[in-house]
Amino acid sequence: MTLASPIAALVAAAAEGDQRAWNEIVARYTPLVLAVVHRHRLRPADAADVHQTVWLRLVEQVGRLREADALPGWIATTTRNECLRMLRMQQRTQPYDPQSQDEPASPDDAVADLDEEMEAAQRRQALREGFRALPEHCQVLLAKLMADPPPSYAAVGEELAMPVGSIGPTRIRCLDKLRKTPAVLRLVGPHTDDGGGVVGAEGRSGVGKR
């Protein structure tokens, strides 16, 4: 019998609700998320939205990743896709300069851009509404942990008077509460392709094809 790799074992345990496994995943890969976000030079509010969306999607999809060992790649790709979505939205909302040599967008492109912009705006609004619906302790903790650069668990624990070992599990519970808020449930949900793979941030199938 082949033994699961450490990453696969973490993913399997997290999918079963093991809070220690979630704690380890979040602690291990938060620097990766922040590094990808930092490379795209997003505005602080957009960076916070991307960071939150990535972990929210992982909470939703962890039980359906086809290749658990590809988790780091899934996290990096999902973060990158969300960053690119934000950047495209920023570029497309810039006013068109008639003296520019660039061609203006066609009507079809304009409709597609508007649809994508509205979708992104709706997603951010849902996250904000869901965040406001969380218990105060969840709002405070998630806000602290989304700072850039991220604070250490020791610093957060001291500031919030929380045991360090409870921060990771509490974070996951708060993200799960966020996923289950009515505002988020209306817009953010798991989708699968015909082969059972998870659809990622840009509509591609999940880890197995990335």
Backbone as ProteinMPNN parsed JSONL, in Angstrom:
{"seq_chain_A": "MTLASPIAALVAAAAEGDQRAWNEIVARYTPLVLAVVHRHRLRPADAADVHQTVWLRLVEQVGRLREADALPGWIATTTRNECLRMLRMQQRTQPYDPQSQDEPASPDDAVADLDEEMEAAQRRQALREGFRALPEHCQVLLAKLMADPPPSYAAVGEELAMPVGSIGPTRIRCLDKLRKTPAVLRLVGPHTDDGGGVVGAEGRSGVGKR", "coords_chain_A": {"N_chain_A": [[0.848, -1.193, 0.0], [0.623, 2.168, -0.939], [1.982, 4.897, 0.73], [0.507, 8.0, 1.654], [1.629, 11.201, 0.534], [3.146, 13.879, 2.498], [1.771, 16.335, 1.928], [-0.571, 15.422, 0.65], [-1.632, 13.963, 2.75], [-2.189, 16.019, 4.564], [-4.136, 17.454, 3.118], [-6.159, 15.512, 2.9], [-6.79, 15.151, 5.593], [-7.66, 17.725, 6.266], [-9.914, 17.923, 4.643], [-11.532, 16.204, 5.992], [-12.157, 17.675, 8.142], [-10.202, 18.15, 10.061], [-8.853, 20.268, 12.278], [-6.213, 20.853, 12.97], [-4.839, 20.136, 10.691], [-5.855, 22.002, 8.855], [-4.868, 24.3, 10.055], [-2.121, 23.932, 9.661], [-1.974, 23.945, 6.837], [-2.864, 26.555, 6.198], [-0.966, 28.118, 7.586], [1.349, 27.273, 6.284], [1.013, 27.983, 3.578], [0.102, 30.607, 3.364], [2.216, 32.573, 3.059], [2.875, 32.041, 0.358], [0.525, 32.796, -1.025], [0.498, 35.546, -0.406], [2.886, 36.331, -1.572], [2.429, 35.965, -4.328], [0.315, 37.753, -4.687], [1.652, 40.123, -4.026], [3.478, 40.359, -6.137], [1.834, 41.17, -8.193], [1.129, 43.718, -7.556], [-1.249, 44.859, -6.481], [-3.882, 47.095, -5.468], [-4.386, 47.869, -1.981], [-7.05, 47.217, -1.019], [-8.01, 45.557, -3.079], [-6.079, 43.548, -2.99], [-6.626, 42.438, -0.488], [-9.166, 41.408, -0.988], [-8.573, 39.427, -2.907], [-6.896, 37.725, -1.422], [-8.66, 36.818, 0.56], [-10.594, 35.561, -1.024], [-9.187, 33.427, -2.193], [-8.629, 31.67, -0.005], [-11.219, 31.168, 0.79], [-12.214, 29.761, -1.411], [-10.616, 27.506, -1.259], [-11.502, 26.354, 1.136], [-14.027, 25.6, 0.254], [-13.406, 23.758, -1.783], [-11.553, 21.849, -1.055], [-12.086, 19.175, -0.551], [-12.426, 18.125, -3.05], [-10.227, 18.23, -4.677], [-8.389, 16.875, -7.262], [-5.748, 16.06, -7.407], [-4.026, 15.953, -4.731], [-1.374, 16.468, -4.086], [-0.725, 18.532, -5.723], [-1.502, 20.827, -4.516], [0.016, 23.241, -3.722], [0.514, 24.355, -6.278], [-2.11, 24.704, -7.164], [-3.002, 26.633, -5.345], [-1.247, 28.768, -5.949], [-1.897, 29.212, -8.675], [-4.646, 29.791, -8.564], [-4.557, 32.104, -7.0], [-3.05, 33.753, -8.696], [-4.772, 33.905, -10.94], [-6.958, 35.255, -9.815], [-5.709, 37.672, -9.18], [-5.047, 38.593, -11.764], [-7.58, 38.906, -12.795], [-8.491, 41.028, -11.233], [-6.668, 43.026, -12.084], [-7.293, 43.245, -14.807], [-9.858, 44.24, -14.622], [-9.341, 46.743, -13.469], [-7.871, 47.973, -15.552], [-9.771, 48.05, -17.585], [-11.608, 49.822, -16.685], [-10.473, 52.255, -16.986], [-10.65, 55.499, -18.459], [-11.16, 55.951, -22.011], [-8.736, 57.256, -24.179], [-9.044, 59.415, -26.804], [-6.94, 60.277, -28.379], [-5.121, 58.352, -28.243], [-3.173, 55.733, -29.741], [-4.081, 53.218, -29.501], [-6.626, 50.853, -30.274], [-10.076, 51.386, -29.714], [-12.278, 49.473, -27.604], [-14.372, 46.928, -29.021], [-17.997, 46.803, -29.494], [-18.889, 44.239, -28.652], [-16.734, 43.425, -27.066], [-16.908, 45.39, -25.131], [-19.328, 44.764, -23.877], [-18.67, 42.237, -22.844], [-16.606, 42.981, -21.136], [-17.996, 44.607, -19.356], [-19.756, 42.749, -18.242], [-17.913, 41.068, -16.907], [-16.776, 42.901, -15.153], [-19.009, 43.58, -13.612], [-19.555, 41.104, -12.481], [-17.246, 40.712, -10.92], [-17.491, 42.892, -9.192], [-19.874, 42.252, -7.903], [-19.055, 39.94, -6.596], [-17.124, 40.925, -4.819], [-18.74, 42.609, -3.304], [-20.454, 40.733, -2.163], [-18.65, 39.354, -0.539], [-17.962, 41.406, 1.216], [-20.447, 41.915, 2.435], [-20.908, 39.42, 3.575], [-18.72, 39.329, 5.303], [-19.352, 41.392, 7.081], [-21.461, 40.174, 8.329], [-20.353, 38.318, 9.967], [-19.425, 37.077, 13.274], [-18.1, 39.383, 15.674], [-15.538, 38.684, 16.655], [-14.538, 37.074, 14.66], [-14.382, 38.863, 12.499], [-12.434, 40.621, 13.457], [-10.202, 38.921, 13.789], [-9.768, 37.851, 11.149], [-9.263, 40.215, 9.766], [-6.888, 41.027, 10.975], [-5.164, 38.92, 10.218], [-5.042, 39.217, 7.481], [-3.361, 41.25, 6.965], [-0.623, 42.933, 5.322], [2.759, 43.102, 5.422], [2.119, 39.703, 6.562], [1.233, 39.241, 9.98], [2.919, 37.506, 12.654], [1.7, 34.482, 14.173], [2.17, 34.53, 16.855], [2.316, 37.272, 17.443], [-0.29, 38.072, 16.779], [-1.727, 36.486, 18.564], [-0.895, 37.564, 20.999], [-1.836, 40.194, 20.773], [-4.602, 39.827, 20.558], [-5.168, 38.342, 22.723], [-5.245, 35.516, 22.496], [-4.677, 31.991, 22.522], [-1.867, 30.756, 20.771], [-2.076, 28.32, 19.427], [-4.774, 28.166, 18.855], [-5.382, 29.932, 16.885], [-5.13, 29.298, 14.082], [-7.125, 27.153, 13.709], [-9.393, 28.67, 14.499], [-9.433, 30.606, 12.553], [-10.039, 29.08, 10.249], [-12.597, 28.169, 10.925], [-13.924, 30.605, 10.953], [-13.679, 31.366, 8.27], [-15.212, 29.36, 7.161], [-17.691, 30.01, 8.229], [-18.011, 32.415, 6.875], [-18.226, 31.488, 4.229], [-20.721, 30.302, 4.395], [-22.507, 32.334, 4.757], [-25.492, 34.071, 3.758], [-25.105, 36.029, 1.733], [-22.678, 35.331, 0.477], [-23.19, 32.703, -0.319], [-25.026, 33.104, -2.328], [-23.537, 33.848, -4.516], [-21.016, 32.593, -4.592], [-20.06, 29.43, -5.18], [-19.432, 25.856, -5.284], [-18.344, 24.457, -8.354], [-18.364, 21.976, -10.841], [-16.631, 20.273, -13.481], [-17.513, 18.16, -16.316], [-16.018, 15.94, -15.873], [-15.766, 15.746, -13.202], [-13.906, 17.334, -12.018], [-12.643, 20.166, -10.18], [-13.683, 23.431, -10.889], [-11.662, 26.142, -11.54], [-10.461, 29.511, -10.755], [-10.574, 30.844, -13.198], [-12.378, 29.442, -14.64], [-11.307, 27.099, -15.506], [-10.751, 23.548, -15.308], [-10.02, 21.717, -12.261], [-7.227, 21.024, -10.012], [-6.106, 18.776, -11.209], [-5.684, 19.403, -13.908], [-4.16, 21.632, -14.079]], "CA_chain_A": [[0.0, 0.0, 0.0], [1.425, 3.376, -1.046], [1.689, 5.89, 1.748], [0.225, 9.339, 1.133], [2.66, 12.208, 0.766], [2.744, 14.794, 3.582], [0.768, 17.291, 1.469], [-1.816, 14.686, 0.444], [-2.171, 13.622, 4.066], [-2.76, 17.248, 5.112], [-5.36, 17.766, 2.389], [-7.175, 14.531, 3.28], [-7.208, 15.438, 6.967], [-8.423, 18.971, 6.25], [-11.214, 17.622, 4.042], [-12.315, 15.521, 7.022], [-12.443, 18.622, 9.215], [-9.134, 18.186, 11.058], [-8.454, 21.661, 12.428], [-4.757, 20.954, 12.975], [-4.41, 20.094, 9.294], [-6.16, 23.313, 8.288], [-3.914, 25.231, 10.643], [-0.845, 23.716, 8.996], [-2.092, 24.393, 5.442], [-2.935, 28.022, 6.168], [0.326, 28.653, 8.007], [2.387, 26.93, 5.308], [0.831, 28.546, 2.238], [-0.198, 32.041, 3.363], [3.3, 33.329, 2.394], [2.774, 31.862, -1.088], [-0.555, 33.663, -1.494], [0.91, 36.945, -0.297], [3.961, 36.577, -2.538], [1.811, 36.111, -5.648], [-0.419, 39.026, -4.666], [2.624, 41.221, -4.012], [4.067, 40.497, -7.477], [0.891, 41.824, -9.091], [1.035, 45.124, -7.135], [-2.65, 45.266, -6.37], [-4.234, 48.057, -4.424], [-4.619, 47.138, -0.721], [-8.396, 46.646, -0.915], [-8.099, 44.45, -4.024], [-5.233, 42.478, -2.48], [-7.353, 41.786, 0.6], [-10.246, 40.613, -1.595], [-7.97, 38.242, -3.52], [-6.43, 36.854, -0.337], [-9.819, 36.194, 1.194], [-11.261, 34.691, -1.997], [-8.395, 32.202, -2.376], [-8.856, 30.754, 1.12], [-12.624, 30.771, 0.761], [-12.351, 28.72, -2.427], [-9.996, 26.276, -0.777], [-12.443, 25.762, 2.097], [-15.099, 24.974, -0.506], [-13.0, 22.769, -2.773], [-10.471, 20.98, -0.598], [-12.481, 17.768, -0.637], [-12.608, 17.706, -4.439], [-8.989, 18.362, -5.438], [-8.099, 15.557, -7.831], [-4.364, 15.713, -7.102], [-3.738, 16.693, -3.507], [0.023, 16.902, -4.065], [-0.615, 19.754, -6.519], [-2.101, 21.931, -3.764], [0.734, 24.517, -3.859], [0.271, 24.893, -7.606], [-3.498, 25.164, -7.21], [-3.071, 27.898, -4.6], [-0.55, 29.802, -6.718], [-2.647, 29.496, -9.898], [-5.891, 30.456, -8.194], [-4.203, 33.465, -6.587], [-2.652, 34.498, -9.901], [-5.962, 34.169, -11.74], [-7.734, 36.294, -9.154], [-4.969, 38.924, -9.351], [-5.2, 39.026, -13.154], [-8.964, 39.372, -12.939], [-8.535, 42.366, -10.651], [-5.916, 43.948, -12.931], [-8.063, 43.479, -16.026], [-10.975, 45.105, -14.282], [-8.803, 48.092, -13.296], [-7.509, 48.51, -16.865], [-10.952, 48.267, -18.412], [-12.396, 50.939, -16.169], [-9.786, 53.497, -17.302], [-11.306, 56.175, -19.582], [-10.475, 55.819, -23.296], [-8.128, 58.474, -24.693], [-9.232, 59.408, -28.264], [-5.673, 60.561, -29.039], [-4.269, 57.177, -28.123], [-3.088, 54.901, -30.934], [-4.739, 51.944, -29.223], [-7.985, 50.755, -30.785], [-11.09, 51.25, -28.663], [-12.901, 48.148, -27.527], [-15.559, 46.733, -29.841], [-19.204, 46.672, -28.656], [-18.922, 42.922, -28.012], [-15.744, 43.453, -25.991], [-17.409, 46.251, -24.061], [-20.333, 44.002, -23.133], [-17.963, 41.205, -22.08], [-15.894, 43.65, -20.052], [-18.979, 45.042, -18.367], [-20.219, 41.551, -17.535], [-16.877, 40.621, -15.988], [-16.654, 43.908, -14.105], [-20.153, 43.443, -12.715], [-19.378, 39.867, -11.717], [-16.223, 40.94, -9.897], [-18.044, 43.815, -8.205], [-20.853, 41.499, -7.112], [-18.331, 39.027, -5.724], [-16.531, 41.698, -3.729], [-19.819, 43.067, -2.438], [-20.922, 39.583, -1.382], [-17.664, 39.102, 0.505], [-18.077, 42.462, 2.228], [-21.677, 41.683, 3.197], [-20.683, 38.243, 4.396], [-17.774, 39.685, 6.36], [-20.071, 42.175, 8.097], [-22.389, 39.292, 9.034], [-19.608, 37.436, 10.863], [-19.252, 37.542, 14.646], [-17.044, 40.403, 15.767], [-14.208, 38.104, 16.855], [-14.088, 36.602, 13.35], [-13.994, 40.03, 11.721], [-11.164, 41.146, 13.968], [-9.124, 37.968, 13.517], [-9.494, 37.798, 9.714], [-8.651, 41.481, 9.377], [-5.493, 41.005, 11.431], [-4.377, 37.938, 9.475], [-4.927, 39.611, 6.081], [-2.423, 42.364, 6.84], [0.54, 42.691, 4.472], [3.109, 41.685, 5.546], [1.294, 39.028, 7.56], [1.817, 39.17, 11.315], [3.112, 36.155, 13.171], [0.636, 34.035, 15.056], [2.517, 34.962, 18.217], [1.922, 38.673, 17.575], [-1.755, 38.13, 16.784], [-2.194, 35.913, 19.814], [-0.651, 38.517, 22.085], [-2.701, 41.359, 20.608], [-6.0, 39.464, 20.755], [-5.27, 37.494, 23.911], [-5.644, 34.181, 22.05], [-3.601, 31.004, 22.457], [-1.357, 30.637, 19.405], [-2.579, 27.097, 18.819], [-6.19, 28.273, 18.484], [-5.577, 30.941, 15.835], [-5.39, 28.645, 12.803], [-8.459, 26.552, 13.694], [-10.429, 29.704, 14.552], [-9.461, 31.233, 11.228], [-10.759, 28.2, 9.336], [-14.013, 28.202, 11.295], [-14.463, 31.896, 10.524], [-13.816, 31.308, 6.811], [-16.358, 28.49, 6.87], [-18.874, 30.829, 8.513], [-18.131, 33.367, 5.774], [-18.728, 30.755, 3.06], [-22.115, 29.923, 4.603], [-23.389, 33.492, 4.877], [-26.394, 34.148, 2.597], [-24.555, 36.863, 0.661], [-21.66, 34.58, -0.255], [-23.815, 31.529, -0.929], [-25.736, 33.492, -3.548], [-22.621, 34.075, -5.64], [-19.833, 31.742, -4.584], [-20.441, 28.051, -4.948], [-18.589, 24.893, -5.996], [-18.765, 24.042, -9.686], [-17.533, 20.89, -11.332], [-16.753, 19.985, -14.894], [-18.147, 16.87, -16.558], [-15.17, 14.872, -15.364], [-15.743, 15.747, -11.742], [-12.84, 18.18, -11.502], [-13.064, 21.453, -9.667], [-13.439, 24.547, -11.784], [-10.862, 27.133, -10.842], [-10.843, 30.905, -10.768], [-10.811, 31.317, -14.545], [-13.275, 28.528, -15.313], [-10.625, 25.878, -15.904], [-10.954, 22.471, -14.342], [-9.188, 21.872, -11.084], [-5.808, 20.755, -9.862], [-5.62, 17.727, -12.102], [-5.372, 19.874, -15.254], [-3.408, 22.872, -14.033]], "C_chain_A": [[0.883, 1.243, 0.0], [1.002, 4.385, 0.006], [1.458, 7.248, 1.105], [1.391, 10.262, 1.434], [2.208, 13.123, 1.894], [1.658, 15.778, 3.154], [-0.584, 16.594, 1.29], [-2.456, 14.319, 1.777], [-2.821, 14.838, 4.719], [-4.099, 17.563, 4.447], [-6.479, 16.805, 2.795], [-7.705, 14.809, 4.683], [-8.057, 16.704, 7.023], [-9.818, 18.746, 5.685], [-12.136, 16.915, 5.029], [-12.611, 16.419, 8.217], [-11.403, 18.687, 10.308], [-8.592, 19.616, 11.151], [-6.944, 21.834, 12.45], [-4.209, 20.923, 11.556], [-4.683, 21.424, 8.608], [-5.165, 24.356, 8.784], [-2.574, 25.138, 9.926], [-0.888, 24.215, 7.551], [-2.071, 25.913, 5.36], [-1.584, 28.635, 6.535], [1.404, 28.431, 6.943], [2.257, 27.721, 4.018], [0.369, 30.005, 2.205], [0.946, 32.857, 2.749], [3.27, 33.198, 0.878], [1.693, 32.769, -1.664], [-0.107, 35.118, -1.501], [2.009, 37.286, -1.299], [3.395, 36.786, -3.934], [1.059, 37.437, -5.729], [0.553, 40.201, -4.768], [3.224, 41.443, -5.395], [3.135, 41.23, -8.438], [0.586, 43.263, -8.676], [-0.411, 45.633, -7.103], [-2.808, 46.363, -5.326], [-4.598, 47.276, -3.158], [-5.992, 46.486, -0.632], [-8.552, 45.452, -1.848], [-7.261, 43.261, -3.562], [-5.94, 41.713, -1.366], [-8.485, 40.916, 0.054], [-9.706, 39.328, -2.201], [-7.57, 37.241, -2.444], [-7.598, 36.095, 0.28], [-10.501, 35.198, 0.261], [-10.518, 33.369, -2.161], [-8.671, 31.214, -1.249], [-10.3, 30.293, 1.165], [-12.829, 29.655, -0.252], [-11.721, 27.403, -1.969], [-10.889, 25.586, 0.246], [-13.545, 25.015, 1.354], [-14.637, 23.734, -1.261], [-12.01, 21.729, -2.279], [-10.826, 19.498, -0.715], [-12.599, 17.249, -2.05], [-11.357, 17.904, -5.284], [-8.572, 16.988, -5.949], [-6.666, 15.114, -7.554], [-3.929, 16.534, -5.901], [-2.309, 17.208, -3.478], [0.232, 18.189, -4.857], [-1.206, 20.961, -5.8], [-1.316, 23.232, -3.887], [0.514, 25.163, -5.225], [-1.143, 25.418, -7.752], [-3.625, 26.51, -6.509], [-2.426, 29.02, -5.398], [-1.347, 30.201, -7.955], [-3.94, 30.231, -9.594], [-5.623, 31.898, -7.779], [-3.848, 34.315, -7.801], [-3.876, 34.85, -10.746], [-6.823, 35.274, -11.135], [-7.051, 37.656, -9.289], [-5.146, 39.469, -10.766], [-6.614, 39.534, -13.412], [-9.09, 40.797, -12.401], [-7.836, 43.381, -11.551], [-6.668, 44.253, -14.224], [-9.223, 44.43, -15.762], [-10.505, 46.551, -14.117], [-8.502, 48.728, -14.642], [-8.74, 48.877, -17.678], [-11.833, 49.389, -17.905], [-11.692, 52.27, -16.37], [-10.475, 54.166, -18.485], [-10.485, 56.061, -20.858], [-9.99, 57.179, -23.774], [-8.26, 58.479, -26.209], [-7.95, 59.699, -29.029], [-4.706, 59.386, -28.947], [-4.278, 56.397, -29.431], [-3.735, 53.533, -30.729], [-6.167, 51.974, -29.745], [-8.972, 50.667, -29.628], [-11.71, 49.864, -28.71], [-14.123, 48.09, -28.429], [-16.778, 46.648, -28.929], [-19.265, 45.326, -27.942], [-17.945, 42.86, -26.855], [-16.254, 44.276, -24.825], [-18.444, 45.525, -23.216], [-19.661, 42.941, -22.27], [-17.238, 41.818, -20.9], [-16.85, 44.072, -18.953], [-19.494, 43.864, -17.561], [-19.197, 41.099, -16.505], [-16.711, 41.598, -14.838], [-17.793, 43.787, -13.098], [-20.034, 42.193, -11.857], [-18.372, 40.059, -10.585], [-16.752, 41.859, -8.799], [-19.057, 43.115, -7.304], [-20.157, 40.557, -6.133], [-17.723, 39.774, -4.537], [-17.6, 42.186, -2.761], [-20.344, 41.93, -1.574], [-19.954, 39.274, -0.248], [-17.764, 40.15, 1.613], [-19.32, 42.252, 3.092], [-21.513, 40.472, 4.111], [-19.764, 38.539, 5.564], [-18.483, 40.456, 7.472], [-21.039, 41.312, 8.904], [-21.68, 38.364, 10.02], [-19.625, 37.964, 12.291], [-18.055, 38.492, 14.716], [-15.657, 39.783, 15.893], [-13.65, 37.563, 15.541], [-13.636, 37.771, 12.483], [-12.625, 40.543, 12.149], [-10.009, 40.215, 13.594], [-8.768, 37.948, 12.032], [-8.836, 39.081, 9.232], [-7.18, 41.522, 9.79], [-4.649, 40.098, 10.549], [-4.218, 38.298, 8.005], [-3.981, 40.79, 5.882], [-1.239, 41.956, 5.97], [1.65, 43.649, 4.905], [2.305, 41.026, 6.668], [1.985, 39.014, 8.918], [2.039, 37.716, 11.713], [1.926, 35.779, 14.047], [0.905, 34.481, 16.494], [2.071, 36.403, 18.441], [0.412, 38.822, 17.634], [-2.31, 37.598, 18.091], [-2.026, 36.87, 20.982], [-1.612, 39.696, 21.998], [-4.157, 41.044, 20.926], [-6.231, 38.582, 21.98], [-5.811, 36.113, 23.557], [-4.456, 33.24, 22.139], [-3.161, 30.83, 21.002], [-1.946, 29.419, 18.698], [-4.032, 27.165, 18.386], [-6.415, 29.2, 17.303], [-5.91, 30.292, 14.496], [-6.757, 27.996, 12.738], [-9.581, 27.584, 13.719], [-10.559, 30.392, 13.21], [-10.27, 30.385, 10.246], [-12.254, 28.196, 9.658], [-14.663, 29.503, 10.83], [-14.637, 31.936, 9.01], [-15.003, 30.436, 6.411], [-17.663, 29.231, 7.149], [-19.11, 31.82, 7.381], [-18.717, 32.695, 4.545], [-20.218, 30.488, 3.178], [-23.05, 31.115, 4.797], [-24.264, 33.592, 3.631], [-25.804, 34.936, 1.436], [-23.546, 36.093, -0.178], [-22.266, 33.379, -0.96], [-24.545, 31.873, -2.221], [-24.799, 33.571, -4.758], [-21.462, 33.1, -5.715], [-20.258, 30.334, -4.245], [-19.543, 27.124, -5.704], [-19.198, 24.544, -7.332], [-17.835, 22.947, -10.149], [-17.706, 20.741, -12.819], [-17.336, 18.587, -15.063], [-17.334, 15.715, -16.017], [-15.047, 14.857, -13.868], [-14.656, 16.612, -11.165], [-13.384, 19.51, -11.041], [-12.749, 22.526, -10.679], [-12.755, 25.645, -11.012], [-11.327, 28.54, -11.116], [-11.151, 31.425, -12.157], [-11.69, 30.357, -15.34], [-12.586, 27.282, -15.821], [-10.899, 24.794, -14.889], [-9.807, 22.445, -13.365], [-7.775, 21.356, -11.166], [-5.288, 19.765, -10.884], [-5.215, 18.202, -13.466], [-4.533, 21.129, -15.237], [-1.938, 22.637, -14.322]], "O_chain_A": [[1.783, 1.369, 0.83], [-0.182, 4.688, 0.157], [2.124, 7.607, 0.134], [2.058, 10.125, 2.459], [1.022, 13.154, 2.226], [0.725, 16.037, 3.914], [-1.615, 17.108, 1.723], [-3.678, 14.359, 1.917], [-3.871, 14.722, 5.352], [-5.074, 17.897, 5.121], [-7.614, 17.228, 3.009], [-8.906, 14.717, 4.935], [-9.056, 16.754, 7.741], [-10.792, 19.309, 6.184], [-13.359, 17.007, 4.926], [-13.235, 15.989, 9.187], [-11.676, 19.222, 11.382], [-7.953, 20.109, 10.222], [-6.439, 22.86, 11.994], [-3.229, 21.602, 11.25], [-3.84, 21.923, 7.862], [-4.685, 25.188, 8.015], [-1.96, 26.16, 9.619], [0.065, 24.842, 7.089], [-1.346, 26.488, 4.549], [-1.116, 29.561, 5.872], [2.261, 29.287, 6.727], [3.264, 28.096, 3.418], [0.255, 30.584, 1.124], [0.668, 33.77, 1.971], [3.608, 34.151, 0.177], [1.914, 33.437, -2.674], [-0.308, 35.834, -2.481], [2.057, 38.402, -1.816], [3.833, 37.686, -4.65], [1.157, 38.154, -6.725], [0.308, 41.156, -5.504], [3.456, 42.586, -5.792], [3.599, 41.846, -9.397], [-0.147, 43.96, -9.379], [-0.728, 46.698, -7.633], [-1.979, 46.527, -4.431], [-5.068, 46.142, -3.249], [-6.101, 45.332, -0.217], [-9.152, 44.445, -1.472], [-7.668, 42.109, -3.716], [-5.865, 40.486, -1.304], [-8.738, 39.824, 0.563], [-10.299, 38.262, -2.037], [-7.87, 36.051, -2.548], [-7.528, 34.884, 0.492], [-10.933, 34.128, 0.69], [-11.141, 32.311, -2.257], [-8.922, 30.037, -1.511], [-10.578, 29.153, 1.537], [-13.55, 28.696, 0.027], [-12.236, 26.323, -2.259], [-11.019, 24.362, 0.226], [-13.952, 23.929, 1.767], [-15.386, 22.763, -1.373], [-11.663, 20.812, -3.023], [-9.951, 18.665, -0.952], [-12.847, 16.06, -2.25], [-11.421, 17.757, -6.505], [-8.419, 16.049, -5.169], [-6.397, 13.916, -7.475], [-3.51, 17.682, -6.046], [-2.047, 18.268, -2.911], [1.247, 18.864, -4.688], [-1.392, 22.012, -6.413], [-1.932, 24.267, -4.14], [0.346, 26.379, -5.319], [-1.365, 26.451, -8.384], [-4.277, 27.422, -7.018], [-2.994, 30.106, -5.512], [-1.466, 31.388, -8.259], [-4.293, 31.185, -10.286], [-6.363, 32.807, -8.154], [-4.291, 35.457, -7.919], [-3.996, 35.981, -11.215], [-7.351, 36.124, -11.852], [-7.717, 38.673, -9.486], [-5.368, 40.665, -10.949], [-6.809, 40.488, -14.165], [-9.711, 41.658, -13.025], [-8.352, 44.478, -11.762], [-6.677, 45.395, -14.682], [-9.526, 45.307, -16.571], [-11.179, 47.479, -14.564], [-8.833, 49.893, -14.863], [-8.754, 49.891, -18.375], [-12.715, 49.858, -18.623], [-12.221, 53.311, -15.983], [-10.854, 53.478, -19.433], [-9.255, 56.072, -20.808], [-10.751, 58.146, -23.773], [-7.653, 57.634, -26.866], [-7.872, 59.398, -30.22], [-3.61, 59.425, -29.506], [-5.278, 56.397, -30.149], [-3.913, 52.778, -31.685], [-6.84, 53.002, -29.667], [-8.727, 49.946, -28.661], [-11.667, 49.179, -29.732], [-14.831, 49.084, -28.587], [-16.631, 46.445, -27.724], [-19.642, 45.259, -26.772], [-18.259, 42.321, -25.794], [-16.06, 43.909, -23.666], [-18.448, 45.646, -21.991], [-20.026, 42.757, -21.109], [-17.241, 41.265, -19.801], [-16.559, 43.916, -17.767], [-19.652, 43.958, -16.343], [-19.55, 40.783, -15.369], [-16.527, 41.193, -13.691], [-17.579, 43.879, -11.889], [-20.362, 42.205, -10.671], [-18.599, 39.635, -9.452], [-16.494, 41.633, -7.617], [-19.096, 43.35, -6.097], [-20.597, 40.39, -4.996], [-17.797, 39.314, -3.398], [-17.398, 42.179, -1.546], [-20.645, 42.126, -0.397], [-20.373, 38.969, 0.869], [-17.664, 39.826, 2.797], [-19.269, 42.388, 4.315], [-21.926, 40.494, 5.27], [-19.988, 38.066, 6.678], [-18.248, 40.209, 8.655], [-21.401, 41.665, 10.027], [-22.334, 37.697, 10.821], [-19.817, 39.16, 12.507], [-17.125, 38.404, 13.915], [-14.699, 40.289, 15.308], [-12.439, 37.586, 15.322], [-12.614, 37.678, 11.805], [-11.772, 40.858, 11.318], [-8.962, 40.672, 13.136], [-7.589, 38.02, 11.684], [-7.947, 39.041, 8.382], [-6.331, 41.998, 9.036], [-3.536, 40.465, 10.171], [-3.346, 37.744, 7.334], [-3.816, 41.275, 4.762], [-0.893, 40.777, 5.891], [1.507, 44.865, 4.773], [1.864, 41.694, 7.603], [3.194, 38.798, 8.996], [1.413, 36.809, 11.163], [1.238, 36.642, 14.591], [-0.023, 34.771, 17.249], [1.518, 36.73, 19.491], [-0.113, 39.597, 18.434], [-3.237, 38.17, 18.664], [-2.897, 36.977, 21.845], [-2.141, 40.15, 23.013], [-4.869, 41.875, 21.49], [-7.349, 38.135, 22.236], [-6.713, 35.598, 24.219], [-3.329, 33.649, 21.859], [-4.001, 30.764, 20.104], [-2.276, 29.479, 17.514], [-4.486, 26.31, 17.625], [-7.522, 29.256, 16.767], [-6.872, 30.693, 13.841], [-7.502, 28.257, 11.793], [-10.6, 27.413, 13.05], [-11.662, 30.724, 12.778], [-11.092, 30.913, 9.498], [-13.083, 28.218, 8.748], [-15.806, 29.507, 10.372], [-15.625, 32.477, 8.513], [-15.709, 30.733, 5.448], [-18.629, 29.098, 6.397], [-20.248, 32.048, 6.97], [-19.597, 33.251, 3.889], [-20.917, 30.451, 2.165], [-24.253, 30.933, 4.981], [-23.815, 33.23, 2.543], [-25.981, 34.558, 0.278], [-23.554, 36.189, -1.405], [-21.888, 33.072, -2.091], [-24.67, 31.03, -3.109], [-25.233, 33.379, -5.894], [-20.974, 32.811, -6.807], [-20.759, 30.072, -3.152], [-18.931, 27.54, -6.687], [-20.409, 24.356, -7.446], [-16.637, 22.991, -9.872], [-18.767, 21.034, -13.369], [-17.621, 17.905, -14.078], [-17.87, 14.644, -15.733], [-14.305, 14.047, -13.312], [-14.478, 16.642, -9.948], [-14.461, 19.932, -11.463], [-11.667, 22.534, -11.265], [-13.219, 26.039, -9.942], [-12.422, 28.763, -11.633], [-11.926, 32.372, -12.289], [-11.748, 30.439, -16.567], [-13.214, 26.474, -16.506], [-11.239, 25.08, -13.741], [-8.762, 23.056, -13.588], [-7.193, 21.261, -12.247], [-4.165, 19.894, -11.369], [-4.471, 17.502, -14.153], [-4.216, 21.656, -16.304], [-1.15, 23.584, -14.324]]}, "name": "protein", "num_of_chains": 1, "seq": "MTLASPIAALVAAAAEGDQRAWNEIVARYTPLVLAVVHRHRLRPADAADVHQTVWLRLVEQVGRLREADALPGWIATTTRNECLRMLRMQQRTQPYDPQSQDEPASPDDAVADLDEEMEAAQRRQALREGFRALPEHCQVLLAKLMADPPPSYAAVGEELAMPVGSIGPTRIRCLDKLRKTPAVLRLVGPHTDDGGGVVGAEGRSGVGKR"}
